[in-house]
Amino acid sequence: MGNALLDMYSLYLRPFDPESDAPRDVGLGWPSTEYLMTEEAPDGGFWNIPSVWWRDGEAFRLSPEQAMEMALRYEQVTGKKFPRFDDSGAGSFSAMNRSAMGGAMNNPLAGYLHGRNRN
């Protein structure tokens, strides 16, 4: 998705919602709800953010740069926070455990209780 299109959709894209969305294959070879990235957080440490964003039941797989921009916008608009971690290993471990436990089908990522929240 190009930057102009990302700007146009940014008010409508959101993380997976099991009440509105169904898992989709976004080019990974299997149905996905969120494909998490562990990246350096803008406020320090690391955060887990989705690279798959949703609008009207349609999935959009974003580049790392686009996903980080969307995550920042989402936090600013909603006040919800994505999980923060002291190091990338803890973030990656949490992402793997989250996936094994059903991921976004069972628990929304923004406001997710594991990790630490830097407010």
Backbone as CSV, one residue per row, in Angstrom:
resi,resn,N_x,N_y,N_z,CA_x,CA_y,CA_z,C_x,C_y,C_z
1,MET,0.857,-1.165,0.000,0.000,0.000,0.000,0.901,1.225,0.000
2,GLY,0.716,2.124,-0.945,1.529,3.325,-1.043,1.202,4.317,0.056
3,ASN,2.092,5.293,0.267,1.897,6.261,1.343,0.621,7.087,1.164
4,ALA,0.288,7.484,-0.080,-0.936,8.259,-0.303,-2.161,7.434,0.084
5,LEU,-2.167,6.173,-0.319,-3.282,5.298,0.022,-3.320,5.054,1.527
6,LEU,-2.156,4.898,2.139,-2.089,4.718,3.585,-2.684,5.930,4.285
7,ASP,-2.351,7.133,3.824,-2.913,8.340,4.414,-4.429,8.352,4.290
8,MET,-4.934,7.965,3.131,-6.373,7.970,2.890,-7.094,6.973,3.808
9,TYR,-6.502,5.797,4.005,-7.137,4.748,4.805,-6.825,4.842,6.295
10,SER,-5.875,5.680,6.682,-5.362,5.631,8.049,-6.434,5.845,9.115
11,LEU,-7.468,6.582,8.810,-8.522,6.782,9.797,-9.430,5.568,9.919
12,TYR,-9.329,4.648,8.992,-10.227,3.502,8.968,-9.530,2.189,9.293
13,LEU,-8.227,2.116,9.148,-7.514,0.884,9.438,-7.415,0.694,10.943
14,ARG,-7.477,-0.574,11.353,-7.408,-0.918,12.770,-6.873,-2.334,12.893
15,PRO,-6.433,-2.704,14.090,-6.038,-4.098,14.311,-7.242,-5.031,14.167
16,PHE,-6.989,-6.314,14.030,-8.009,-7.354,13.885,-9.039,-7.284,15.004
17,ASP,-10.294,-7.436,14.632,-11.406,-7.490,15.583,-12.185,-8.773,15.302
18,PRO,-12.152,-9.757,16.219,-12.814,-11.035,15.956,-14.323,-10.927,15.768
19,GLU,-14.921,-9.829,16.200,-16.357,-9.643,16.012,-16.690,-9.150,14.605
20,SER,-15.720,-8.553,13.914,-15.959,-7.982,12.591,-15.174,-8.651,11.471
21,ASP,-14.078,-9.311,11.814,-13.149,-9.826,10.808,-13.011,-11.339,10.905
22,ALA,-12.618,-11.937,9.794,-12.276,-13.362,9.756,-10.832,-13.473,9.289
23,PRO,-10.074,-14.432,9.818,-8.687,-14.583,9.370,-8.613,-14.693,7.848
24,ARG,-7.597,-14.093,7.269,-7.382,-14.095,5.822,-5.926,-14.431,5.518
25,ASP,-5.716,-15.040,4.356,-4.353,-15.257,3.879,-3.874,-13.943,3.272
26,VAL,-2.848,-13.361,3.847,-2.298,-12.091,3.374,-0.955,-12.307,2.669
27,GLY,-0.824,-13.483,2.072,0.403,-13.800,1.351,1.401,-14.613,2.143
28,LEU,1.018,-15.089,3.302,1.913,-15.876,4.142,1.673,-17.380,3.978
29,GLY,0.602,-17.745,3.265,0.314,-19.151,3.026,-0.664,-19.763,4.003
30,TRP,-1.176,-18.983,4.924,-2.151,-19.466,5.888,-2.999,-18.278,6.355
31,PRO,-4.177,-18.536,6.894,-5.009,-17.436,7.388,-4.354,-16.745,8.584
32,SER,-4.372,-15.433,8.574,-3.761,-14.639,9.636,-4.769,-13.648,10.204
33,THR,-4.556,-13.298,11.468,-5.327,-12.237,12.110,-4.433,-11.021,12.324
34,GLU,-3.205,-11.280,12.692,-2.205,-10.236,12.909,-0.851,-10.901,12.715
35,TYR,0.005,-10.290,12.006,1.366,-10.793,11.859,2.227,-9.786,12.601
36,LEU,2.661,-10.169,13.817,3.316,-9.213,14.700,4.762,-8.948,14.332
37,MET,5.157,-7.720,14.574,6.532,-7.285,14.415,6.998,-6.774,15.769
38,THR,8.203,-7.126,16.164,8.814,-6.568,17.364,9.840,-5.557,16.883
39,GLU,9.578,-4.297,17.164,10.411,-3.198,16.670,10.761,-2.258,17.820
40,GLU,11.748,-1.386,17.581,12.059,-0.362,18.570,10.859,0.571,18.688
41,ALA,10.418,0.797,19.899,9.266,1.665,20.152,9.702,3.127,20.103
42,PRO,8.821,4.008,19.694,9.182,5.418,19.602,9.484,6.068,20.955
43,ASP,8.989,5.460,22.038,9.223,6.007,23.377,10.258,5.202,24.157
44,GLY,11.040,4.391,23.451,12.079,3.588,24.080,11.660,2.146,24.237
45,GLY,12.609,1.263,24.383,12.329,-0.165,24.478,11.827,-0.703,23.153
46,PHE,11.001,-1.730,23.228,10.472,-2.389,22.031,8.971,-2.560,22.177
47,TRP,8.294,-2.676,21.052,6.848,-2.895,21.066,6.481,-3.943,20.044
48,ASN,5.379,-4.620,20.291,4.798,-5.560,19.325,3.637,-4.853,18.646
49,ILE,3.713,-4.788,17.325,2.658,-4.140,16.550,2.266,-5.044,15.386
50,PRO,1.033,-4.938,14.925,0.623,-5.770,13.786,1.131,-5.193,12.463
51,SER,1.480,-6.078,11.550,1.780,-5.636,10.184,0.566,-5.858,9.293
52,VAL,-0.448,-6.543,9.823,-1.716,-6.728,9.115,-2.743,-5.823,9.783
53,TRP,-3.351,-4.951,8.981,-4.363,-4.014,9.465,-5.641,-4.262,8.698
54,TRP,-6.771,-3.883,9.281,-8.081,-4.272,8.765,-8.979,-3.077,8.509
55,ARG,-9.844,-3.245,7.522,-10.893,-2.265,7.211,-12.036,-3.010,6.555
56,ASP,-13.222,-2.908,7.116,-14.420,-3.532,6.553,-14.197,-5.002,6.208
57,GLY,-13.526,-5.743,7.090,-13.290,-7.167,6.884,-12.184,-7.496,5.907
58,GLU,-11.532,-6.495,5.336,-10.447,-6.713,4.381,-9.113,-6.489,5.086
59,ALA,-8.148,-7.365,4.805,-6.835,-7.296,5.438,-5.834,-6.609,4.512
60,PHE,-4.984,-5.783,5.114,-3.916,-5.101,4.395,-2.604,-5.395,5.099
61,ARG,-1.664,-6.014,4.400,-0.342,-6.268,4.989,0.548,-5.088,4.650
62,LEU,1.011,-4.402,5.681,1.796,-3.191,5.510,3.288,-3.469,5.636
63,SER,4.082,-2.593,5.055,5.533,-2.667,5.227,5.855,-2.319,6.680
64,PRO,7.050,-2.648,7.163,7.402,-2.277,8.542,7.246,-0.778,8.805
65,GLU,7.654,0.049,7.872,7.548,1.500,8.060,6.083,1.929,8.135
66,GLN,5.254,1.392,7.256,3.830,1.730,7.261,3.158,1.229,8.540
67,ALA,3.516,0.018,8.974,2.930,-0.546,10.197,3.288,0.302,11.406
68,MET,4.522,0.776,11.473,4.918,1.627,12.599,4.143,2.937,12.567
69,GLU,3.975,3.527,11.391,3.197,4.761,11.261,1.745,4.532,11.695
70,MET,1.155,3.420,11.251,-0.231,3.122,11.626,-0.349,2.898,13.128
71,ALA,0.604,2.190,13.715,0.558,1.925,15.151,0.628,3.234,15.946
72,LEU,1.500,4.136,15.526,1.591,5.445,16.189,0.274,6.199,16.081
73,ARG,-0.297,6.228,14.877,-1.571,6.929,14.668,-2.677,6.291,15.499
74,TYR,-2.708,4.971,15.504,-3.750,4.264,16.250,-3.669,4.598,17.738
75,GLU,-2.452,4.572,18.296,-2.294,4.907,19.710,-2.725,6.354,19.984
76,GLN,-2.356,7.263,19.111,-2.705,8.673,19.306,-4.207,8.887,19.246
77,VAL,-4.875,8.234,18.290,-6.308,8.442,18.095,-7.138,7.743,19.170
78,THR,-6.754,6.517,19.538,-7.579,5.723,20.452,-7.163,5.826,21.911
79,GLY,-5.912,6.193,22.161,-5.398,6.187,23.524,-5.008,4.802,24.002
80,LYS,-5.232,3.787,23.175,-4.827,2.418,23.514,-3.346,2.267,23.198
81,LYS,-2.675,1.384,23.934,-1.249,1.167,23.741,-0.974,-0.267,23.313
82,PHE,-0.017,-0.412,22.415,0.482,-1.735,22.075,1.500,-2.133,23.139
83,PRO,1.696,-3.441,23.353,2.580,-3.887,24.433,4.026,-3.448,24.215
84,ARG,4.648,-3.024,25.314,6.046,-2.588,25.326,6.884,-3.588,26.105
85,PHE,8.169,-3.693,25.734,9.097,-4.621,26.369,10.458,-3.967,26.508
86,ASP,11.230,-4.445,27.481,12.571,-3.893,27.703,13.555,-4.287,26.602
87,ASP,13.354,-5.460,25.998,14.280,-5.888,24.945,13.523,-6.647,23.857
88,SER,14.171,-6.777,22.709,13.512,-7.409,21.560,13.234,-8.890,21.801
89,GLY,14.100,-9.556,22.568,13.888,-10.974,22.863,12.595,-11.207,23.629
90,ALA,12.332,-10.373,24.613,11.094,-10.502,25.389,9.882,-10.222,24.508
91,GLY,9.999,-9.245,23.620,8.904,-8.943,22.708,8.636,-10.080,21.742
92,SER,9.694,-10.635,21.172,9.544,-11.757,20.239,8.963,-12.979,20.932
93,PHE,9.425,-13.253,22.148,8.913,-14.385,22.916,7.422,-14.203,23.192
94,SER,7.023,-13.000,23.566,5.618,-12.717,23.826,4.783,-12.888,22.559
95,ALA,5.312,-12.438,21.424,4.585,-12.568,20.151,4.371,-14.042,19.797
96,MET,5.400,-14.872,19.986,5.270,-16.300,19.696,4.248,-16.948,20.624
97,ASN,4.302,-16.613,21.919,3.340,-17.168,22.872,1.926,-16.717,22.547
98,ARG,1.780,-15.463,22.182,0.468,-14.931,21.827,-0.107,-15.698,20.649
99,SER,0.712,-15.942,19.643,0.269,-16.686,18.465,-0.154,-18.100,18.842
100,ALA,0.647,-18.755,19.680,0.343,-20.124,20.097,-0.961,-20.200,20.901
101,MET,-1.328,-19.097,21.544,-2.540,-19.069,22.374,-3.758,-18.542,21.613
102,GLY,-3.653,-18.419,20.303,-4.799,-17.990,19.502,-4.763,-16.550,19.052
103,GLY,-3.734,-15.815,19.458,-3.539,-14.450,18.984,-4.745,-13.554,19.150
104,ALA,-5.024,-12.795,18.097,-6.081,-11.782,18.140,-7.475,-12.380,18.214
105,MET,-7.612,-13.665,17.959,-8.930,-14.292,18.082,-9.392,-14.281,19.538
106,ASN,-8.439,-14.257,20.480,-8.772,-14.360,21.896,-8.559,-13.089,22.703
107,ASN,-7.732,-12.176,22.219,-7.373,-11.018,23.019,-6.875,-9.902,22.100
108,PRO,-7.473,-8.715,22.153,-6.988,-7.633,21.302,-5.554,-7.263,21.651
109,LEU,-4.773,-6.905,20.659,-3.367,-6.575,20.878,-3.213,-5.246,21.605
110,ALA,-3.902,-4.222,21.174,-3.818,-2.925,21.851,-4.502,-3.062,23.206
111,GLY,-3.766,-2.762,24.241,-4.286,-2.957,25.590,-3.946,-4.326,26.137
112,TYR,-3.205,-5.140,25.353,-2.785,-6.479,25.756,-2.034,-6.361,27.092
113,LEU,-2.290,-7.239,28.029,-1.809,-7.075,29.380,-0.380,-7.538,29.624
114,HIS,0.221,-8.296,28.719,1.591,-8.754,28.950,2.574,-7.681,28.517
115,GLY,3.790,-7.805,28.979,4.778,-6.782,28.683,4.610,-5.648,29.671
116,ARG,5.226,-4.530,29.382,5.082,-3.396,30.289,4.607,-2.209,29.477
117,ASN,3.914,-1.354,30.102,3.370,-0.192,29.426,4.142,1.039,29.879
118,ARG,4.744,1.751,28.957,5.474,2.981,29.270,4.585,4.164,28.980
119,ASN,3.904,4.674,29.938,3.041,5.847,29.724,3.747,7.125,30.104
